[in-house]
Amino acid sequence: MVPRRGALRLRHPSGCELLLDRETLELPSDAQQLVVLLPADRETVRAVDRLGDRTPGRLRAV
């Protein structure tokens, strides 16, 4: 089942709250879909940076 598009609010085990936008990319040649989760606000961007202990503002595949 493909998740709905729109905002998804999660509470990470570390205690921080994450607000993620769900986007669905359709791949018609393969009849497949790819669901992408993107930070929906600056607080989530900062929380993800802290959780991953990485350079702030850089994207990475999860």
HTML snippet that shows the backbone in 3Dmol.js (N, CA, C, O; Angstrom):
<script src="https://3Dmol.org/build/3Dmol-min.js"></script>
<div id="view" style="width:600px;height:400px;position:relative"></div>
<script>
const pdb = `
ATOM      1  N   MET A   1       0.833  -1.177   0.000  1.00  0.00           N
ATOM      2  CA  MET A   1       0.000   0.000   0.000  1.00  0.00           C
ATOM      3  C   MET A   1       0.883   1.249   0.000  1.00  0.00           C
ATOM      4  O   MET A   1       1.824   1.346   0.787  1.00  0.00           O
ATOM      5  N   VAL A   2       0.585   2.179  -0.863  1.00  0.00           N
ATOM      6  CA  VAL A   2       1.358   3.412  -0.973  1.00  0.00           C
ATOM      7  C   VAL A   2       0.802   4.439   0.016  1.00  0.00           C
ATOM      8  O   VAL A   2      -0.406   4.668   0.056  1.00  0.00           O
ATOM      9  N   PRO A   3       1.687   5.064   0.821  1.00  0.00           N
ATOM     10  CA  PRO A   3       1.217   6.081   1.770  1.00  0.00           C
ATOM     11  C   PRO A   3       0.612   7.286   1.058  1.00  0.00           C
ATOM     12  O   PRO A   3       0.975   7.599  -0.076  1.00  0.00           O
ATOM     13  N   ARG A   4      -0.318   7.958   1.740  1.00  0.00           N
ATOM     14  CA  ARG A   4      -0.900   9.188   1.206  1.00  0.00           C
ATOM     15  C   ARG A   4       0.185  10.253   1.074  1.00  0.00           C
ATOM     16  O   ARG A   4       1.179  10.245   1.799  1.00  0.00           O
ATOM     17  N   ARG A   5      -0.032  11.171   0.127  1.00  0.00           N
ATOM     18  CA  ARG A   5       0.843  12.337   0.030  1.00  0.00           C
ATOM     19  C   ARG A   5       0.489  13.291   1.144  1.00  0.00           C
ATOM     20  O   ARG A   5      -0.605  13.227   1.704  1.00  0.00           O
ATOM     21  N   GLY A   6       1.415  14.179   1.468  1.00  0.00           N
ATOM     22  CA  GLY A   6       1.151  15.179   2.497  1.00  0.00           C
ATOM     23  C   GLY A   6       2.062  15.004   3.693  1.00  0.00           C
ATOM     24  O   GLY A   6       3.032  14.248   3.646  1.00  0.00           O
ATOM     25  N   ALA A   7       1.745  15.704   4.757  1.00  0.00           N
ATOM     26  CA  ALA A   7       2.607  15.748   5.940  1.00  0.00           C
ATOM     27  C   ALA A   7       2.480  14.478   6.780  1.00  0.00           C
ATOM     28  O   ALA A   7       1.406  13.886   6.890  1.00  0.00           O
ATOM     29  N   LEU A   8       3.593  14.085   7.361  1.00  0.00           N
ATOM     30  CA  LEU A   8       3.663  12.945   8.264  1.00  0.00           C
ATOM     31  C   LEU A   8       4.411  13.410   9.503  1.00  0.00           C
ATOM     32  O   LEU A   8       5.546  13.876   9.402  1.00  0.00           O
ATOM     33  N   ARG A   9       3.797  13.291  10.657  1.00  0.00           N
ATOM     34  CA  ARG A   9       4.430  13.707  11.917  1.00  0.00           C
ATOM     35  C   ARG A   9       4.877  12.448  12.660  1.00  0.00           C
ATOM     36  O   ARG A   9       4.080  11.540  12.896  1.00  0.00           O
ATOM     37  N   LEU A  10       6.161  12.406  13.025  1.00  0.00           N
ATOM     38  CA  LEU A  10       6.730  11.252  13.722  1.00  0.00           C
ATOM     39  C   LEU A  10       7.450  11.702  14.983  1.00  0.00           C
ATOM     40  O   LEU A  10       8.035  12.785  15.020  1.00  0.00           O
ATOM     41  N   ARG A  11       7.406  10.876  16.004  1.00  0.00           N
ATOM     42  CA  ARG A  11       8.208  11.111  17.202  1.00  0.00           C
ATOM     43  C   ARG A  11       9.340  10.101  17.163  1.00  0.00           C
ATOM     44  O   ARG A  11       9.113   8.895  17.260  1.00  0.00           O
ATOM     45  N   HIS A  12      10.583  10.610  17.016  1.00  0.00           N
ATOM     46  CA  HIS A  12      11.767   9.760  16.963  1.00  0.00           C
ATOM     47  C   HIS A  12      12.070   9.247  18.374  1.00  0.00           C
ATOM     48  O   HIS A  12      11.793   9.952  19.345  1.00  0.00           O
ATOM     49  N   PRO A  13      12.636   8.033  18.519  1.00  0.00           N
ATOM     50  CA  PRO A  13      12.971   7.504  19.850  1.00  0.00           C
ATOM     51  C   PRO A  13      13.879   8.431  20.667  1.00  0.00           C
ATOM     52  O   PRO A  13      13.896   8.341  21.895  1.00  0.00           O
ATOM     53  N   SER A  14      14.621   9.306  20.018  1.00  0.00           N
ATOM     54  CA  SER A  14      15.487  10.247  20.746  1.00  0.00           C
ATOM     55  C   SER A  14      14.672  11.338  21.439  1.00  0.00           C
ATOM     56  O   SER A  14      15.197  12.074  22.273  1.00  0.00           O
ATOM     57  N   GLY A  15      13.370  11.442  21.086  1.00  0.00           N
ATOM     58  CA  GLY A  15      12.512  12.447  21.706  1.00  0.00           C
ATOM     59  C   GLY A  15      12.165  13.605  20.800  1.00  0.00           C
ATOM     60  O   GLY A  15      11.253  14.370  21.113  1.00  0.00           O
ATOM     61  N   CYS A  16      12.867  13.763  19.678  1.00  0.00           N
ATOM     62  CA  CYS A  16      12.554  14.881  18.796  1.00  0.00           C
ATOM     63  C   CYS A  16      11.372  14.529  17.898  1.00  0.00           C
ATOM     64  O   CYS A  16      11.145  13.367  17.562  1.00  0.00           O
ATOM     65  N   GLU A  17      10.629  15.562  17.523  1.00  0.00           N
ATOM     66  CA  GLU A  17       9.498  15.378  16.631  1.00  0.00           C
ATOM     67  C   GLU A  17       9.911  15.771  15.226  1.00  0.00           C
ATOM     68  O   GLU A  17      10.562  16.796  15.022  1.00  0.00           O
ATOM     69  N   LEU A  18       9.530  14.950  14.260  1.00  0.00           N
ATOM     70  CA  LEU A  18       9.875  15.196  12.865  1.00  0.00           C
ATOM     71  C   LEU A  18       8.602  15.423  12.066  1.00  0.00           C
ATOM     72  O   LEU A  18       7.631  14.680  12.212  1.00  0.00           O
ATOM     73  N   LEU A  19       8.606  16.443  11.225  1.00  0.00           N
ATOM     74  CA  LEU A  19       7.501  16.710  10.314  1.00  0.00           C
ATOM     75  C   LEU A  19       8.053  16.519   8.902  1.00  0.00           C
ATOM     76  O   LEU A  19       8.918  17.270   8.453  1.00  0.00           O
ATOM     77  N   LEU A  20       7.537  15.501   8.212  1.00  0.00           N
ATOM     78  CA  LEU A  20       8.050  15.127   6.903  1.00  0.00           C
ATOM     79  C   LEU A  20       6.963  15.248   5.848  1.00  0.00           C
ATOM     80  O   LEU A  20       5.807  14.899   6.091  1.00  0.00           O
ATOM     81  N   ASP A  21       7.341  15.745   4.669  1.00  0.00           N
ATOM     82  CA  ASP A  21       6.435  15.779   3.521  1.00  0.00           C
ATOM     83  C   ASP A  21       6.645  14.500   2.726  1.00  0.00           C
ATOM     84  O   ASP A  21       7.780  14.134   2.418  1.00  0.00           O
ATOM     85  N   ARG A  22       5.542  13.812   2.390  1.00  0.00           N
ATOM     86  CA  ARG A  22       5.608  12.598   1.569  1.00  0.00           C
ATOM     87  C   ARG A  22       5.317  12.974   0.129  1.00  0.00           C
ATOM     88  O   ARG A  22       4.299  13.597  -0.172  1.00  0.00           O
ATOM     89  N   GLU A  23       6.211  12.591  -0.747  1.00  0.00           N
ATOM     90  CA  GLU A  23       6.027  12.796  -2.177  1.00  0.00           C
ATOM     91  C   GLU A  23       6.115  11.434  -2.855  1.00  0.00           C
ATOM     92  O   GLU A  23       6.953  10.609  -2.491  1.00  0.00           O
ATOM     93  N   THR A  24       5.263  11.200  -3.825  1.00  0.00           N
ATOM     94  CA  THR A  24       5.268   9.938  -4.569  1.00  0.00           C
ATOM     95  C   THR A  24       5.707  10.216  -6.000  1.00  0.00           C
ATOM     96  O   THR A  24       5.112  11.038  -6.697  1.00  0.00           O
ATOM     97  N   LEU A  25       6.746   9.527  -6.425  1.00  0.00           N
ATOM     98  CA  LEU A  25       7.241   9.636  -7.795  1.00  0.00           C
ATOM     99  C   LEU A  25       6.780   8.391  -8.543  1.00  0.00           C
ATOM    100  O   LEU A  25       7.084   7.268  -8.141  1.00  0.00           O
ATOM    101  N   GLU A  26       6.059   8.592  -9.612  1.00  0.00           N
ATOM    102  CA  GLU A  26       5.572   7.461 -10.395  1.00  0.00           C
ATOM    103  C   GLU A  26       6.530   7.180 -11.544  1.00  0.00           C
ATOM    104  O   GLU A  26       6.966   8.094 -12.244  1.00  0.00           O
ATOM    105  N   LEU A  27       6.847   5.914 -11.725  1.00  0.00           N
ATOM    106  CA  LEU A  27       7.732   5.467 -12.786  1.00  0.00           C
ATOM    107  C   LEU A  27       6.894   4.636 -13.753  1.00  0.00           C
ATOM    108  O   LEU A  27       6.838   3.412 -13.631  1.00  0.00           O
ATOM    109  N   PRO A  28       6.239   5.297 -14.718  1.00  0.00           N
ATOM    110  CA  PRO A  28       5.276   4.602 -15.572  1.00  0.00           C
ATOM    111  C   PRO A  28       5.879   3.477 -16.418  1.00  0.00           C
ATOM    112  O   PRO A  28       5.189   2.503 -16.722  1.00  0.00           O
ATOM    113  N   SER A  29       7.129   3.592 -16.796  1.00  0.00           N
ATOM    114  CA  SER A  29       7.711   2.550 -17.641  1.00  0.00           C
ATOM    115  C   SER A  29       7.806   1.214 -16.899  1.00  0.00           C
ATOM    116  O   SER A  29       7.757   0.152 -17.519  1.00  0.00           O
ATOM    117  N   ASP A  30       7.942   1.271 -15.574  1.00  0.00           N
ATOM    118  CA  ASP A  30       8.041   0.060 -14.763  1.00  0.00           C
ATOM    119  C   ASP A  30       6.787  -0.183 -13.925  1.00  0.00           C
ATOM    120  O   ASP A  30       6.710  -1.176 -13.202  1.00  0.00           O
ATOM    121  N   ALA A  31       5.805   0.717 -14.016  1.00  0.00           N
ATOM    122  CA  ALA A  31       4.595   0.646 -13.184  1.00  0.00           C
ATOM    123  C   ALA A  31       4.963   0.577 -11.704  1.00  0.00           C
ATOM    124  O   ALA A  31       4.359  -0.178 -10.942  1.00  0.00           O
ATOM    125  N   GLN A  32       5.955   1.368 -11.305  1.00  0.00           N
ATOM    126  CA  GLN A  32       6.402   1.415  -9.921  1.00  0.00           C
ATOM    127  C   GLN A  32       6.219   2.819  -9.367  1.00  0.00           C
ATOM    128  O   GLN A  32       6.049   3.783 -10.114  1.00  0.00           O
ATOM    129  N   GLN A  33       6.259   2.915  -8.036  1.00  0.00           N
ATOM    130  CA  GLN A  33       6.214   4.199  -7.358  1.00  0.00           C
ATOM    131  C   GLN A  33       7.336   4.249  -6.337  1.00  0.00           C
ATOM    132  O   GLN A  33       7.705   3.234  -5.746  1.00  0.00           O
ATOM    133  N   LEU A  34       7.866   5.430  -6.143  1.00  0.00           N
ATOM    134  CA  LEU A  34       8.912   5.665  -5.167  1.00  0.00           C
ATOM    135  C   LEU A  34       8.401   6.727  -4.206  1.00  0.00           C
ATOM    136  O   LEU A  34       8.009   7.812  -4.636  1.00  0.00           O
ATOM    137  N   VAL A  35       8.400   6.429  -2.909  1.00  0.00           N
ATOM    138  CA  VAL A  35       7.944   7.381  -1.908  1.00  0.00           C
ATOM    139  C   VAL A  35       9.172   8.055  -1.306  1.00  0.00           C
ATOM    140  O   VAL A  35      10.094   7.386  -0.839  1.00  0.00           O
ATOM    141  N   VAL A  36       9.176   9.390  -1.323  1.00  0.00           N
ATOM    142  CA  VAL A  36      10.293  10.185  -0.812  1.00  0.00           C
ATOM    143  C   VAL A  36       9.789  10.992   0.378  1.00  0.00           C
ATOM    144  O   VAL A  36       8.726  11.609   0.311  1.00  0.00           O
ATOM    145  N   LEU A  37      10.558  10.985   1.473  1.00  0.00           N
ATOM    146  CA  LEU A  37      10.231  11.780   2.652  1.00  0.00           C
ATOM    147  C   LEU A  37      11.222  12.931   2.745  1.00  0.00           C
ATOM    148  O   LEU A  37      12.435  12.720   2.759  1.00  0.00           O
ATOM    149  N   LEU A  38      10.694  14.153   2.810  1.00  0.00           N
ATOM    150  CA  LEU A  38      11.521  15.352   2.868  1.00  0.00           C
ATOM    151  C   LEU A  38      11.166  16.152   4.108  1.00  0.00           C
ATOM    152  O   LEU A  38       9.995  16.201   4.486  1.00  0.00           O
ATOM    153  N   PRO A  39      12.153  16.788   4.761  1.00  0.00           N
ATOM    154  CA  PRO A  39      11.838  17.638   5.908  1.00  0.00           C
ATOM    155  C   PRO A  39      10.861  18.737   5.506  1.00  0.00           C
ATOM    156  O   PRO A  39      11.043  19.391   4.479  1.00  0.00           O
ATOM    157  N   ALA A  40       9.816  18.940   6.323  1.00  0.00           N
ATOM    158  CA  ALA A  40       8.776  19.910   6.003  1.00  0.00           C
ATOM    159  C   ALA A  40       9.016  21.276   6.639  1.00  0.00           C
ATOM    160  O   ALA A  40       8.365  22.254   6.270  1.00  0.00           O
ATOM    161  N   ASP A  41       9.948  21.350   7.593  1.00  0.00           N
ATOM    162  CA  ASP A  41      10.222  22.638   8.232  1.00  0.00           C
ATOM    163  C   ASP A  41      11.672  22.686   8.719  1.00  0.00           C
ATOM    164  O   ASP A  41      12.376  21.676   8.723  1.00  0.00           O
ATOM    165  N   ARG A  42      12.099  23.878   9.127  1.00  0.00           N
ATOM    166  CA  ARG A  42      13.503  24.053   9.557  1.00  0.00           C
ATOM    167  C   ARG A  42      13.825  23.257  10.817  1.00  0.00           C
ATOM    168  O   ARG A  42      14.942  22.761  10.961  1.00  0.00           O
ATOM    169  N   GLU A  43      12.867  23.126  11.730  1.00  0.00           N
ATOM    170  CA  GLU A  43      13.112  22.339  12.947  1.00  0.00           C
ATOM    171  C   GLU A  43      13.432  20.888  12.603  1.00  0.00           C
ATOM    172  O   GLU A  43      14.308  20.279  13.218  1.00  0.00           O
ATOM    173  N   THR A  44      12.733  20.342  11.633  1.00  0.00           N
ATOM    174  CA  THR A  44      12.981  18.961  11.217  1.00  0.00           C
ATOM    175  C   THR A  44      14.343  18.840  10.548  1.00  0.00           C
ATOM    176  O   THR A  44      15.053  17.858  10.765  1.00  0.00           O
ATOM    177  N   VAL A  45      14.717  19.831   9.734  1.00  0.00           N
ATOM    178  CA  VAL A  45      16.047  19.813   9.106  1.00  0.00           C
ATOM    179  C   VAL A  45      17.123  19.770  10.187  1.00  0.00           C
ATOM    180  O   VAL A  45      18.060  18.977  10.097  1.00  0.00           O
ATOM    181  N   ARG A  46      16.993  20.618  11.209  1.00  0.00           N
ATOM    182  CA  ARG A  46      17.992  20.648  12.291  1.00  0.00           C
ATOM    183  C   ARG A  46      17.991  19.326  13.070  1.00  0.00           C
ATOM    184  O   ARG A  46      19.054  18.819  13.429  1.00  0.00           O
ATOM    185  N   ALA A  47      16.804  18.771  13.330  1.00  0.00           N
ATOM    186  CA  ALA A  47      16.717  17.505  14.061  1.00  0.00           C
ATOM    187  C   ALA A  47      17.376  16.374  13.280  1.00  0.00           C
ATOM    188  O   ALA A  47      18.097  15.562  13.859  1.00  0.00           O
ATOM    189  N   VAL A  48      17.136  16.310  11.972  1.00  0.00           N
ATOM    190  CA  VAL A  48      17.749  15.271  11.136  1.00  0.00           C
ATOM    191  C   VAL A  48      19.266  15.439  11.111  1.00  0.00           C
ATOM    192  O   VAL A  48      20.002  14.453  11.154  1.00  0.00           O
ATOM    193  N   ASP A  49      19.733  16.681  11.042  1.00  0.00           N
ATOM    194  CA  ASP A  49      21.180  16.929  11.082  1.00  0.00           C
ATOM    195  C   ASP A  49      21.780  16.414  12.394  1.00  0.00           C
ATOM    196  O   ASP A  49      22.845  15.797  12.390  1.00  0.00           O
ATOM    197  N   ARG A  50      21.100  16.666  13.510  1.00  0.00           N
ATOM    198  CA  ARG A  50      21.602  16.193  14.813  1.00  0.00           C
ATOM    199  C   ARG A  50      21.560  14.674  14.903  1.00  0.00           C
ATOM    200  O   ARG A  50      22.499  14.055  15.403  1.00  0.00           O
ATOM    201  N   LEU A  51      20.479  14.071  14.423  1.00  0.00           N
ATOM    202  CA  LEU A  51      20.340  12.610  14.496  1.00  0.00           C
ATOM    203  C   LEU A  51      21.410  11.899  13.682  1.00  0.00           C
ATOM    204  O   LEU A  51      21.932  10.864  14.097  1.00  0.00           O
ATOM    205  N   GLY A  52      21.731  12.453  12.534  1.00  0.00           N
ATOM    206  CA  GLY A  52      22.709  11.812  11.658  1.00  0.00           C
ATOM    207  C   GLY A  52      24.129  12.211  11.951  1.00  0.00           C
ATOM    208  O   GLY A  52      25.059  11.669  11.355  1.00  0.00           O
ATOM    209  N   ASP A  53      24.322  13.173  12.878  1.00  0.00           N
ATOM    210  CA  ASP A  53      25.654  13.679  13.201  1.00  0.00           C
ATOM    211  C   ASP A  53      26.444  13.938  11.926  1.00  0.00           C
ATOM    212  O   ASP A  53      27.537  13.405  11.735  1.00  0.00           O
ATOM    213  N   ARG A  54      25.873  14.763  11.061  1.00  0.00           N
ATOM    214  CA  ARG A  54      26.477  15.026   9.759  1.00  0.00           C
ATOM    215  C   ARG A  54      26.560  16.518   9.519  1.00  0.00           C
ATOM    216  O   ARG A  54      26.101  17.318  10.333  1.00  0.00           O
ATOM    217  N   THR A  55      27.142  16.879   8.408  1.00  0.00           N
ATOM    218  CA  THR A  55      27.273  18.273   8.034  1.00  0.00           C
ATOM    219  C   THR A  55      25.888  18.858   7.761  1.00  0.00           C
ATOM    220  O   THR A  55      25.154  18.333   6.923  1.00  0.00           O
ATOM    221  N   PRO A  56      25.521  19.932   8.453  1.00  0.00           N
ATOM    222  CA  PRO A  56      24.181  20.521   8.264  1.00  0.00           C
ATOM    223  C   PRO A  56      23.895  20.916   6.824  1.00  0.00           C
ATOM    224  O   PRO A  56      24.762  21.435   6.120  1.00  0.00           O
ATOM    225  N   GLY A  57      22.649  20.657   6.395  1.00  0.00           N
ATOM    226  CA  GLY A  57      22.193  21.102   5.098  1.00  0.00           C
ATOM    227  C   GLY A  57      22.519  20.201   3.917  1.00  0.00           C
ATOM    228  O   GLY A  57      22.110  20.496   2.793  1.00  0.00           O
ATOM    229  N   ARG A  58      23.231  19.128   4.137  1.00  0.00           N
ATOM    230  CA  ARG A  58      23.584  18.223   3.029  1.00  0.00           C
ATOM    231  C   ARG A  58      22.568  17.110   2.947  1.00  0.00           C
ATOM    232  O   ARG A  58      22.162  16.559   3.970  1.00  0.00           O
ATOM    233  N   LEU A  59      22.155  16.775   1.748  1.00  0.00           N
ATOM    234  CA  LEU A  59      21.201  15.683   1.550  1.00  0.00           C
ATOM    235  C   LEU A  59      21.928  14.353   1.527  1.00  0.00           C
ATOM    236  O   LEU A  59      23.111  14.280   1.195  1.00  0.00           O
ATOM    237  N   ARG A  60      21.202  13.301   1.888  1.00  0.00           N
ATOM    238  CA  ARG A  60      21.744  11.944   1.783  1.00  0.00           C
ATOM    239  C   ARG A  60      20.604  10.963   1.609  1.00  0.00           C
ATOM    240  O   ARG A  60      19.481  11.223   2.040  1.00  0.00           O
ATOM    241  N   ALA A  61      20.883   9.864   0.993  1.00  0.00           N
ATOM    242  CA  ALA A  61      19.880   8.819   0.815  1.00  0.00           C
ATOM    243  C   ALA A  61      19.792   8.002   2.079  1.00  0.00           C
ATOM    244  O   ALA A  61      20.804   7.726   2.722  1.00  0.00           O
ATOM    245  N   VAL A  62      18.577   7.614   2.438  1.00  0.00           N
ATOM    246  CA  VAL A  62      18.371   6.787   3.637  1.00  0.00           C
ATOM    247  C   VAL A  62      17.700   5.490   3.224  1.00  0.00           C
ATOM    248  O   VAL A  62      17.428   4.639   4.071  1.00  0.00           O
TER     249      VAL A  62
END
`;
const viewer = $3Dmol.createViewer("view");
viewer.addModel(pdb, "pdb");
viewer.setStyle({}, {cartoon: {color: "spectrum"}});
viewer.zoomTo();
viewer.render();
</script>
